């Protein structure tokens, strides 16, 4: 990928207060570490707008901070223009994927939708479980899965052919 290339990734979960802002925070950290934060941009959104404008869940922020991630994004719902503005839209689970497909305005837009766990390299996972109603171990499991998936996504991005 050339230095001038701009690639945009949107991470999506149900409410945009746990999983997708964590994926955004992890990926942003990885991109900064690799010096790619000026050529690859990340954001997050939720299928629902219940938490619009809120910071990520305080428990998610606390667990993320222990691993060096600062989650500061504000919740927002997926918008129709996201399908134009992002190159890759990654859902956390089957429900998110199905909802994104329902929201996609075209076949081309639908082709941008993927599953974050498809990038996992070490942890076998079909989806990222929602930790909202669980305990501390649920948040740690989500961190483990998303760190693995974001490492795989970073490798994918670094090996993308230049256009």
C-alpha positions as CSV (number, residue, x, y, z in Angstrom):
1,X,0.0,0.0,0.0
2,X,1.5,3.3,-1.0
3,X,1.9,6.2,1.4
4,X,-0.7,8.2,-0.4
5,X,-3.4,5.5,-0.2
6,X,-6.3,6.3,2.1
7,X,-8.1,3.2,3.3
8,X,-11.0,3.5,5.7
9,X,-12.4,0.8,8.0
10,X,-15.6,0.9,10.0
11,X,-16.1,-1.5,12.9
12,X,-19.7,-2.2,13.8
13,X,-21.5,-3.8,16.8
14,X,-25.0,-3.4,18.2
15,X,-24.7,-0.3,20.4
16,X,-21.2,1.0,19.6
17,X,-20.2,1.1,23.3
18,X,-18.2,-2.2,23.8
19,X,-16.9,-4.2,20.9
20,X,-16.7,-1.8,18.0
21,X,-15.1,1.0,19.9
22,X,-12.6,-1.5,21.3
23,X,-11.8,-2.7,17.8
24,X,-11.3,0.9,16.8
25,X,-9.0,1.6,19.7
26,X,-6.9,-1.5,19.2
27,X,-6.6,-0.9,15.5
28,X,-5.7,2.8,16.0
29,X,-3.0,1.8,18.4
30,X,-1.6,-0.8,16.0
31,X,-1.7,1.6,13.0
32,X,0.1,4.3,15.1
33,X,2.8,1.7,16.1
34,X,3.3,0.8,12.4
35,X,3.3,4.4,11.2
36,X,0.1,3.8,9.1
37,X,-2.3,6.0,11.0
38,X,-2.0,8.7,8.2
39,X,-2.9,6.3,5.4
40,X,-5.5,4.0,7.1
41,X,-8.4,5.5,9.0
42,X,-10.7,3.6,11.4
43,X,-14.0,4.4,13.0
44,X,-16.8,2.6,14.8
45,X,-20.6,2.7,14.8
46,X,-23.6,0.8,16.1
47,X,-26.6,-0.8,14.5
48,X,-28.8,1.0,17.1
49,X,-28.7,4.6,18.2
50,X,-29.6,3.9,21.9
51,X,-26.2,5.1,23.1
52,X,-25.6,7.9,20.6
53,X,-23.0,10.4,21.9
54,X,-21.9,8.3,24.8
55,X,-18.4,7.2,25.5
56,X,-17.7,3.4,25.4
57,X,-18.9,1.4,28.4
58,X,-16.9,2.2,31.5
59,X,-16.0,-1.4,32.1
60,X,-14.7,-1.8,28.6
61,X,-12.6,1.4,29.0
62,X,-11.2,0.1,32.2
63,X,-10.2,-3.3,30.8
64,X,-8.9,-1.7,27.6
65,X,-6.8,0.7,29.6
66,X,-5.1,-2.1,31.5
67,X,-3.7,-3.2,28.1
68,X,-2.8,0.3,27.0
69,X,-5.8,1.2,24.9
70,X,-7.5,4.6,25.3
71,X,-11.1,4.4,24.1
72,X,-12.4,7.9,23.5
73,X,-14.8,7.7,20.6
74,X,-18.4,8.6,21.0
75,X,-21.2,6.2,20.0
76,X,-23.0,6.8,16.8
77,X,-25.3,4.7,14.6
78,X,-24.4,3.4,11.2
79,X,-25.4,5.9,8.5
80,X,-26.2,5.3,4.8
81,X,-23.2,7.4,3.8
82,X,-20.9,5.0,5.7
83,X,-21.2,2.6,2.8
84,X,-19.7,5.3,0.5
85,X,-17.1,6.6,3.0
86,X,-15.6,3.3,4.1
87,X,-13.7,0.6,2.1
88,X,-14.3,-2.2,4.6
89,X,-17.2,-2.5,7.1
90,X,-16.6,-5.2,9.7
91,X,-19.3,-6.6,11.9
92,X,-18.8,-8.4,15.2
93,X,-21.4,-11.1,14.9
94,X,-24.0,-12.6,12.6
95,X,-26.7,-10.2,13.7
96,X,-24.5,-7.2,13.0
97,X,-23.6,-8.7,9.5
98,X,-27.3,-9.3,8.7
99,X,-28.3,-5.8,9.8
100,X,-25.5,-4.2,7.8
101,X,-26.6,-6.2,4.7
102,X,-30.2,-4.9,5.3
103,X,-28.9,-1.3,5.5
104,X,-26.6,-1.6,2.5
105,X,-27.9,0.6,-0.4
106,X,-26.5,-1.5,-3.2
107,X,-24.8,-4.8,-4.1
108,X,-21.4,-2.9,-4.3
109,X,-22.0,-1.6,-0.7
110,X,-22.9,-5.1,0.5
111,X,-19.5,-6.4,-0.8
112,X,-17.7,-4.1,1.7
113,X,-19.2,-6.0,4.6
114,X,-17.1,-8.6,6.4
115,X,-16.7,-10.3,9.7
116,X,-13.9,-9.1,12.0
117,X,-13.2,-12.7,13.2
118,X,-12.2,-13.7,9.7
119,X,-8.9,-12.0,10.5
120,X,-8.2,-14.0,13.6
121,X,-4.9,-15.9,13.4
122,X,-4.6,-17.7,16.8
123,X,-8.0,-17.7,18.4
124,X,-10.7,-19.7,16.7
125,X,-13.8,-17.5,16.8
126,X,-16.9,-17.2,14.6
127,X,-18.0,-14.0,16.3
128,X,-17.1,-11.5,19.0
129,X,-19.4,-12.1,22.0
130,X,-21.2,-9.1,23.5
131,X,-19.7,-8.6,27.0
132,X,-22.4,-6.1,28.1
133,X,-24.3,-8.3,30.4
134,X,-21.4,-10.4,31.6
135,X,-18.6,-10.1,34.0
136,X,-14.9,-9.2,33.8
137,X,-14.0,-12.4,32.0
138,X,-16.3,-11.5,29.1
139,X,-14.5,-8.2,28.6
140,X,-11.1,-9.9,28.7
141,X,-12.3,-12.5,26.2
142,X,-13.4,-9.8,23.8
143,X,-10.0,-8.1,24.2
144,X,-8.2,-11.3,23.4
145,X,-10.3,-11.9,20.3
146,X,-10.1,-8.4,19.0
147,X,-6.4,-8.1,19.6
148,X,-5.9,-11.3,17.5
149,X,-8.3,-10.1,14.8
150,X,-6.7,-6.6,14.6
151,X,-3.3,-8.2,14.3
152,X,-4.5,-10.3,11.4
153,X,-6.3,-7.3,9.8
154,X,-3.1,-5.3,10.1
155,X,-1.1,-8.0,8.3
156,X,-3.9,-8.1,5.6
157,X,-3.6,-4.3,5.1
158,X,0.2,-4.4,4.9
159,X,0.1,-7.0,2.2
160,X,-2.7,-5.4,0.1
161,X,-1.5,-4.9,-3.5
162,X,-1.0,-1.3,-4.4
163,X,-3.5,0.2,-6.9
